[in-house]
Amino acid sequence: MVDTESVAAVIVHYRTPEQTVCAARAIALAAPAAEIVVVDNASGDAVGQRLAAEVPRARLLVEAENRGYAGGCNSGARSTKGGYVLFLNSDTAVLPGAVEALVAALEADPGAAAAGPRLLNTDGSLQPSIQRLPTPWRILCESSGAAALAGGRGLVRGHTRTREDHERPHAVEALKGAALLLRRSAFEAVGGFDESFFLYAEETDLFARLEERGWRILYEPRAQVVHLGGGSGGDALFGLLHAGLRRYVEKHHGPGAARFSGACLWLGAAARYAIALATPGESGRRRRLRYRAALG
């Protein structure tokens, strides 16, 4: 049986006390031997009291200021000692056996730096999580709608709009960062998360830097984690997703590519906002909120 004593779980919290407590409770039940740290990104709420009462195993680390998700993850990782670090969004629920499966995947492949689980929606359906590293072309394909129209296939596959095999374990380019197990030695060797990414794309940048060093990223479907999505801001923070993508492209492909990608993202958001203006009801309202946030 795989030992989870070497695992330190890090949950970054920002004003989602109910979800954070549920996430901490789930990992406490799924991996009783794992260390659990909740990093409070200067939320100013009572999450500490809730954790003390409901998940006493979880240790609270309070940040003086909100340095973003990457900063919170780095602080949490530095405060722990396990050979593996499990980074969890506050809106996740780790299912029994998931941690053991992720640890087993990394122990079986010494050349792998990270492993991610099969993500599930709250109804138990698959939440696609296998992605590709963003490039200007892939961003153009997604922003123009070509990737969606092609069903994520062929030359116009995007970086998130891409049809991938979620049924078998295999090496991938990138994963959705809701739940990721990192080999600490690899994580520290590349300097952890780049804190210039405040929110979004920080895990993508980490994958790119790990792969540049020759490490592999694994997808392990035998590990399952429920992911709600959008807990700390959702549609209102969609603009930060675009900012993260532009920052990623500038860092890995240069300023000219970043300007091109930024223009693609803006035009795509503008077109979708125009469509949302004619969309009735709550769906239209949410779409307008999302794309207006991306337009600045």
N, C-alpha and C positions, 0 to 999 in steps of 0.2 A: 504494500500500500504506500502511496506517495505521501511524504511528510510535508505538512503545510506550515511547520514552525519556521521555516526559512522565508515565509511570505510576510511582507508588510503591506497592508492595504491603506491607500491614501485616498480620502474623499475630500474634494474641495467644495466648501459650502459658501453660498452667497444668497442669503434671504430666501431659502427654501427649507425651513426647519422641518416641516412634515416629511418631505421627500428625503432629506438628509438622514433623519432618524430611521426611516424605513430602510434606506440603503445600508446604514451601519448595522441595523438589526439583521438584515439578510446576510451580510458577509459574516457576521458573528455566528450565525446559525450554520452557514455553509462551510465555514473554515474555523472551527473552534480554537485551533492552535495559532492562528494568524494574529499578528499584531495589527491593531486598527488605529489609525490617526485621522481625525477630522480637522482640516485646516479651515478656520473661519476667516474669510477674506474681509475682515472689518465690517461684518454685516450689521452689528449693533442690535441683534435680536437675542432671544433667550435659548438658542440652540444648545448651549452648554448645560443648562438646567434640564432640558429634555433628555439629552444624552446621558447625563449622570443618573437620571431616574430610570430610563428605559434600556440603555445599552452601556452599563457601567464599564465594560471592557474597553470601550472606545476612549482614546485620549484626545483631548481638545487642544489644538494649537491655534492661538489667536494672533492674527497678523495686525500690525498697527495701521496698515493701509491696504487697500485693495490693489494688489500688483498684478491682477489678472489670473487666469487659470494656470498659465505656465508657471508664474511665480509661486502660486500656491502649491502646485505639484512639487516644485523644486524644494520648497521649504519643508513639505511633508516628507519627502524622500530623505533629506538631510537629517531629519529627526529620528530616523529609523535605522535598523541594523540588518534586516533580513537580506539574504542573497538575491531575493526576487522582490520587486516592487509592483504591486497591483494598483494601477490608477483607475479610479472609478468616478464617473459622473454622479452627482447627487440624486439623479433620477433613474438609478439602476437598481435592479434586484438580482443578486447573484444566486443562481439555483444550485442545489446540492450537487456535488461532484464536479462543478465547473473549475474550481481552483485546482483541484488535483489533476484534472485533464490538461490544464494550461501548463502546470509545472512539469507534468510528464512529457509534454511536447517539447519543452525547452531542454529537459534533461536528456531526451533522446537525440537531440540535434545540437551539439556544442557550437555549431556555427550560426545558430539562430539567436537573435538579440531580443525578439519580442514575439508574443503570441496573443492573438485576439480570439474571442469566442464567437459563436453563432448568436447574433442578437435577435431577440424576439419582441414583437409588439405586445401590448397588454392582452390581446386576444389570442396569443400563442402563435400567430403567423410570423413568417420570416420577415425580418427587417434587414434588407440588403446592407452589408457592411464592408464588402471587399471593394476597394477603390484602386485607382491608378494615380500616380504622381501628376500634378497639374503641369501642363505646358501651355503656351499661348494657343496652339492649335486646338488642344482639348477644351480650353476655356471658350474659344470661338464656337466650337461644335455645340457646347452646352448652351451658351448664351443665345445662339441663333435658333435653337430648337431642333437642330439637325440630329443631335444625338438621341433626343427623345423620339423623334419621328422614325429613326432607324432602329428603335428598340435597343439602343446600346450596343449595336453590332457594327462590324465593318470599320472602314476608315474613319467614320465620323463618331466613333465611340468617344465619350467624354472621360473625365476623371472620376466623376461620381455616377454619371449616366452611362454605365457599362454593364453588360450582361456577363456575369461571372458564375462559376460553379461554387455554390454554397453547400454542397452535399458531402464533399470529401476534404480531408486535411491536405493542405499544400502551401507552398511558398507564394507570397503575393507581393505586389509593389507597395500597397498601402491599405490601411483599414480605418474605419470609423473609430474615433478615439474614445467612445463611451466607456469601454472596459478594455484595458491593456495590461498584460503582464510583461514586465521588462526585466531582463537579466541586469542586476545592478552594475556589474563590472562593465558591461557595454554602455549602459546609460551614463555612467560617470565618465567613461573614456571619451565620450563626445560632448561632455559638459552639460548633460541634462537638457531640459527644454530651453529654447531660446526665448527669453522673457521679453524680447521686443514684439513678440506675438501676444497681444493682450488676451484675445479670445478668438478661437478658430484658427486652423491651419498650423497650430503649434505641433500637433502630432505628425502632420504631413512633413513638416520640416525635419522633425526628429527622424522619421523613417528615411528621408533622403540622405541625411548625414550618416546614419547607420549603414545604409547600403553603399555609400561612398567608401566606407571602411571595410566593406566586404561581408558585412553581416546580413543574415536573411531575416525576413518577417514572415511569420507563420499564421495561417488561419486554421483554427481547431474547432470544428463543429460539434465535437463531443462535449465541449464546454458550452453552456447556455446561460445567457444573461438577458433578463427583461429590461428594455430601455423605453422609457416614456418619451423623452425628447422635449427640448424647449423649456425646461424647468426654470432656468434663471433669466429668462427674458424673451425667448421664443422669437416671434415675428418682428418685434420691435428692435431686435438686435441684428437683423439681417444685414444691415449695412456693415457691421463688423466682420461678417463672413467675407464680404467683398474686399474689405480692407486687408484681411488676413491673406486672401488669395493674391492681391496685388503685392503685398510685402513678400510673400513666398516667391513669386515670379521674379521680382526685382533681385532678391538674394541669390536665386539659383540660375536665372536666365538673363539678368541685366536690366538696366533702366528702360531701354527702348522696348523690350518685350513687356515690361511692366506697364508702360503707357498704352501699348496696343491692347493688352489684356484688360486694363482698366476701362478703355473705351468700349470693348466688347461687353463687359459686365454692365456698364452704364446703359448702353443702348438696349441690351436684353432686358434690363429692369424697367426701362422706360416703356418698351413695347408691352411688357406684361402688366405694367401699371395702367396703361391705356385700356387694355382688355378688361382689367379688374374694374374700371369705372363703369363698365356695362354689365358687371356681374352682380346679381341681386343677393340680398340676404347676408348672413354671417360669413359665408364663404367669400363673398366679394369684399366685405369689410376687412377680413383678415389678410386677403391678398393685397389690398390697397395699403394696409399698414406695413406689410412686409416689403413691398417694392418701393414705397415712399421712403422708407428707412434706408434703402440702398441708393436712392437718388441724391441723398444728402440735403 
